[in-house]
Amino acid sequence: MKNLLFSLILLISGAGLLAQDVDKILIQKVIQESYVDGIQNRGPVESIRKGFDPGFELLGVRDNQLTRLTIGDWIANIEKSMQANPKPPEHLTTVKFLFIDVTGISAVAKIELHRHNRLIFTDYLSLYRFEDGWKIVNKIYHRH
């Protein structure tokens, strides 16, 4: 973590980036590694745990009712799916970052997920910056 912090300080001073720009880069990295590569593309479960806060909830609407899924339950579903079918997905999911807005230690990201050249989800992710970095704490979405 100290090497990353030192590298970021050099990047900020050398490129004239603002701290908020660095935060946006770090947020993109967390979303890519933990959510897209980890959850969507069935990557290592440890990378999922690293980027999601244990209190994370995925909120959805089904039959006009709010549904909730914790990160623990989501990981359990992924592990069960990987045991049943250990092959990686035939078509990987990619991400398009539409915007990231940072205010202090809080942020929101609007992203699109694409698979096999098709838009599948628009997601709104909420994040907080903790001592050990940015963590995804909440998700709402629209399935296309």
N, C-alpha and C positions, 0 to 999 in steps of 0.2 A: 504494500500500500504506500510506503514511503517513496519507493521508486516511481510509482505512478504519480504521486503528488509532486515530486521533483520535476518529472517530465512535463506535467501540466503547467507548473510555474514557468519553466523554460518556454513552453509553447505560448503561454500568455504574453510573456515579456518579448519574445522574439517575433511573434506574428501580430502583436497588437490586439489579440482577442480579449474580449471581456469575459469576466467570470461566468456570466450567463451563457455565453457561447460554449464555454467548456462544459458547463452543466448539460447543455443540449447534446453535445457529443457523448457524454457519459450516459445520458438517458437513452440515446439511440443504441448504444452498446448494450445496455441492460436489456432493452426490449428485444434486440436482435438475438443475443445469446440465450437469455432465459426464456423468453416467450416464443419467438419464432423458431429458433434452432432447438430449444429445449422442449417446449410443449407441442408446437405445430409439426415439427419435423422429427419428433421422438428422439431428441438428443439425450445426453446424460441427465439423469434426474437431479444430480448434484448441481448442475447449472441452473435448473429450475429453482431449487431451494435457495441458491445464492441471490437470485434477483427478485424473489417474491417475499414480502413480509409474511410471517406466519399468520397474521390476522387478515390476510387477503380474502376478499369475497368477489366472486363473479356474479353479477346480478343480471337476470334475464326476465323476460315476460313470456309466459306460456299460458294459454287459455285465459288471458286477461288477468293473470295473477303473477305477482313478483316471485321469482325463484332465486335461490342462493346456492352457490357452490363454493366451499372453502378450498384453499390451495391444498390442504391435506387430502381432501376427498378427490380433487382433480388429479393429484399425483398418484393416488391409489388406483384410480381408473386407468391412468396412463400405464402404470406398472402392470396391471392386469392385462391390458391390451397388448403390451410388449411381450408378456409371457405367452399369450395365446398365439401371437403372430410376431416373431422377432425380426422379420424382414423390415427394412426401412420403407417409408412411403414411396410408392412408385413415382409420384410427382411431388417435388418439394414445394413448400409454401414460401413465398417471398413477401417482403414488406415494402410498402411505399409510405414514407412519413409525410403527412399532409401539413401538420404543424405541431410544434412543441412550445408551450407557454410556461415560463418559469417565474415564480414569485417567491423569493427567499428560499425556504426549504421545501416548498410544494411546487408541483408541476402537473400538467395535463398534456397528454399526447393524443392526437387523432391520427390513426393509421388505417391503411387498407391492406388486407391480406389477399394475395392472389395465388391461385394454384392452377397449373396447366393453362396459363394465359387467361384465366377467368377470375374476376373479382368475386370473392366468397364472403368476406366480412368487412365492415367498417367498425373499428373498435375505438373506444374512448378509454384510455388508461389513466388512472390517477397514480401519482408517485409522491413519495416523501424522501428527502435526503436524511439519512441517519449517519452516525459516526462511521459506519463501515460502507457507506455509499448509498446510491439511489436504489429504492425498492418499489416495486409495483404493489400497490395496496388495494386497488379496486379496478374492476372492468365492467363496462356496459358495452353493448354491441348491437349491430344490425346485421342480420344474415341476408345476403343477396340471393 
